[in-house]
Amino acid sequence: MNAIISGLQRIFDGIGRLTPDWLIALLARGSVAYTFWSSGRSKVSGFLDISESTFFLFEHEYALPVIPSHIAAHMATYAEHLFPILLVLGLFTRFAALSLLIMTAVIQIFVYPDAWSVHMWWAVALLYLIKYGGGTVSVDRILRRSGAA
């Protein structure tokens, strides 16, 4: 039994060396950024002109109990553009990840409560980024090394 455990440990250690922390952070940042950026781009025409269909969706399908639909449409659209850019750069990574985690929770609770099987993966990646930050390949790291952050 110890030989099996020892063999598995060597396999896991090897996989760990092939997938360093910086790569995991980069993949987490990129995958979540892509998801939210794509959603944000679907809400606009041109650069940041929010489309009429977006206002319609926020009034009817995405209606939130507290925030007026036209304000929610603006907030979500701008958030889905700003925070993915920050994630890709690895700039203010923890703040961007926390903001998108809150957005994910709002979507899960109020908009698509049956979509937990998708939202849980976003949450896992975002929680990783909140806990560990943007990783070695990030502007956050550069700023920290230069003493600016």
N, C-alpha and C positions, 0 to 999 in steps of 0.2 A: 504494500500500500504506500509506503514512504517513497518507493522508487517511482510510482505513478505520480504522486504529488510533486516530487522533485522534477520529473520530466515535464509536467504541465507548467511548473513555475519557470523552467527554462524557455518554454514556448512563449509564455506570457511576457517574460523579460525581453525576448527577441522582438515580439510585436511592439512592445513599449519603445524599444530603440528605433524601430522603423517609423513610428508615429510620435515624434517629439511634441512637446507641449505647444511650441510655437505653431506647428502645423494644425493641431487640433483647434487652437484659438483662431487661426486664420480661416479654417474651414467653417467654424461656428459663425464668425463674423460675416464671411461671404455668403453663406447660405441664408442666414436670417436677413441680411441686407438685400439680397436678391428678391426674396419673398415680399418684403415690405416695399421696396422700390418699385417692383412690378405692379403692386396694388396701387401705389401712389400715381404711377404713370397712367393707369387705367381711369383715374379720376379727373384727368385734365385734358384740355385740348391746347396745343401749343406748348409753351414752356410751363407756366403755372396758372393758366386760365381754367378755373374749375368749371367742368362741363355741367350743363343743365341736368343731364342724367344722374350725375353725382348728387346734386341737390335733391332730386326726386328719390333716389335710393335712401338718402339719409332721412328724408321725411317719412318714407313708407316702410322700407325694409330694415334699415339700420337704426330706427328710432330709439333714442336713449331716453330713460325716464326723467333725467334732470337737465341735460344740456339741450338747448334749442337746436333743431336739425341744421339750420344754416351755420351756426357756430361750430357744431360738431363736424360738419363737412369741411370747413376751413381747417380746423385743428387736425383732423385725421390726415387730410391731404398734405398739409405742410409737414406734419410729423413723419409721414411715410416718405418724404423726400429728404428731410434734414437728417434724421437719425440713421438711415442706411449709409449716407455719405460719411457720417462720423464713424460708423462701424467699419466701413471699408478702409478708412484712413487709420483706424485704431486711435482716434482722438476722442477723449472723454468717453472711452469705451464703456465704463461701468455706468455712467449716467445715461448714455444712449441705450444700453441694454436694459436698464431699469425702466426707462420710459417705454420701450417697446414691450417689456413684460407687462407693464400696467395696461398698455393698449391691448395686448393679447388677452389679458384677464377680462377686460371690458367686452371685447369681441366674444369671448367664450361665454360669459355670464348673460349678456344682454342681447347679443345679435344671433350667434349660432351656437346655442348650448349643446347641440348634438355633435359638434365638430371637435370634440375633445381629442380624438385620435390624431388630428393634425396639430392642434394647438399645443399638445403636450410636447411634441418635438421642438417646436419653437421655444417653449418654456425651458426645456432642458438646455438647449444651446445658450439661451439668454442667462439662465442661472449660472452656467459655467463661466460666462463672460463677466457676470457681476462678481462672482467669487474670485476669479483668477486674473481678470483684466484682459487687455488686448494681446498680451504675449510679447515675445521678443521682437516680432516684426510689426511694430506699431509706432505711431507718432507719440503715443503716451510714453513708451519706453525711451524714445529719443529725448523727450522733454524731461523725463525723470533723471536720465543720465547727465543732462546738461545743467541740472539743478533748477530748471524753470518750473517744475511741478512738484 
